[in-house]
Amino acid sequence: MSAAKRDGLERLWPLYGLEAESVAEFSPQIIDVGFGNGESTLDLISRTCTERILAVDIYRPGVASLLLSLPADQAQRVRIVRGDIMEVLPFVAPETLQLIQVLFPDPWPKRRHSRRRLLRPDTLPLFTSRLARDGVLFVASDDHGYAGEIHQACRRLSDLAVTRPPSRASTKYGRRSDSVYELAWRRVAT
Ligand SMILES: C[S@@+](CC[C@H](N)C(=O)[O-])C[C@H]1O[C@@H](n2cnc3c(N)ncnc32)[C@H](O)[C@@H]1O
């Protein structure tokens, strides 16, 4: 990691960084999962006014990139957790999120690695349980098989209905992809 990123982490983490256990106090309305270098989070900030946005990724240099690009006047409504989203979601109050965005989750294309995929039939219920009524789970993937599996798993969840995808940020992985599958599911009353 560059000296500038190390410096950014040291200076800005105390302002924006959160531990998973403190997420409930921040009470996010939007979660950006696996933000990479931060482009998707910056896009969410630019498209919203007051919503509290939580950005979660395990990749330290990416956290530093986002910290260095955050507009200074957004300190109140943006927080970053460096960690595994599966360990963060339990600290988010159920039925509170307007949007969970997951752009280009690692596809783990080899069959023997498929358990490493983030969005699976056994993990999706934790994601959707955090959506408010009408809250949206938005996923983009360039992996046809992974997108199909997510679609099938969401179809089996009775509190989800297909909805129109929100606008998608231009991100590093999105720009590399020839075909992009967008999946958007809205939480409905059951
Ligand atoms: C393929 S990259 C996509 C990055 C970015 N969204 C984009 O579109 O360019 C996947 C990202 O997900 C992050 N990631 C992987 N597993 C994660 C997890 N369990 N929790 C949070 N982030 C995770 C990785 O560190 C990486 O930044």
The ligand as an SDF file (V2000), in Angstrom:
LIG
                    3D

 27 29  0  0  0  0  0  0  0  0999 V2000
  -14.7850   -8.4270   -7.7950 C   0  0  0  0  0  0  0  0  0  0  0  0
  -14.5440   -7.1680   -6.5870 S   0  0  0  0  0  0  0  0  0  0  0  0
  -15.7390   -5.9440   -7.0960 C   0  0  0  0  0  0  0  0  0  0  0  0
  -15.3660   -4.5660   -6.6260 C   0  0  0  0  0  0  0  0  0  0  0  0
  -16.3500   -3.4400   -7.0420 C   0  0  0  0  0  0  0  0  0  0  0  0
  -17.6730   -3.6490   -6.5160 N   0  0  0  0  0  0  0  0  0  0  0  0
  -16.4170   -3.2540   -8.5380 C   0  0  0  0  0  0  0  0  0  0  0  0
  -17.5130   -3.4060   -9.1160 O   0  0  0  0  0  0  0  0  0  0  0  0
  -15.3890   -2.9100   -9.1320 O   0  0  0  0  0  0  0  0  0  0  0  0
  -15.3030   -7.8800   -5.1460 C   0  0  0  0  0  0  0  0  0  0  0  0
  -15.0980   -7.0480   -3.8920 C   0  0  0  0  0  0  0  0  0  0  0  0
  -15.7950   -7.6740   -2.8240 O   0  0  0  0  0  0  0  0  0  0  0  0
  -14.9780   -7.6530   -1.6600 C   0  0  0  0  0  0  0  0  0  0  0  0
  -15.4400   -8.7560   -0.7860 N   0  0  0  0  0  0  0  0  0  0  0  0
  -15.2880  -10.0820   -1.0110 C   0  0  0  0  0  0  0  0  0  0  0  0
  -15.8540  -10.7970   -0.0240 N   0  0  0  0  0  0  0  0  0  0  0  0
  -16.3950   -9.8980    0.8440 C   0  0  0  0  0  0  0  0  0  0  0  0
  -17.0950  -10.0250    2.0700 C   0  0  0  0  0  0  0  0  0  0  0  0
  -17.3810  -11.2360    2.5860 N   0  0  0  0  0  0  0  0  0  0  0  0
  -17.5040   -8.8980    2.7030 N   0  0  0  0  0  0  0  0  0  0  0  0
  -17.2190   -7.6800    2.1830 C   0  0  0  0  0  0  0  0  0  0  0  0
  -16.5490   -7.4970    1.0170 N   0  0  0  0  0  0  0  0  0  0  0  0
  -16.1280   -8.5890    0.3590 C   0  0  0  0  0  0  0  0  0  0  0  0
  -13.5730   -7.8020   -2.1970 C   0  0  0  0  0  0  0  0  0  0  0  0
  -12.5970   -7.3460   -1.2870 O   0  0  0  0  0  0  0  0  0  0  0  0
  -13.6330   -6.9400   -3.4470 C   0  0  0  0  0  0  0  0  0  0  0  0
  -13.3330   -5.5850   -3.1730 O   0  0  0  0  0  0  0  0  0  0  0  0
  1  2  1  0
  2  3  1  0
  2 10  1  0
  3  4  1  0
  4  5  1  0
  5  6  1  0
  5  7  1  0
  7  8  2  0
  7  9  1  0
 10 11  1  0
 11 12  1  0
 11 26  1  0
 12 13  1  0
 13 14  1  0
 13 24  1  0
 14 15  1  0
 14 23  1  0
 15 16  2  0
 16 17  1  0
 17 18  1  0
 17 23  2  0
 18 19  1  0
 18 20  2  0
 20 21  1  0
 21 22  2  0
 22 23  1  0
 24 25  1  0
 24 26  1  0
 26 27  1  0
M  CHG  2   2   1   9  -1
M  END
$$$$
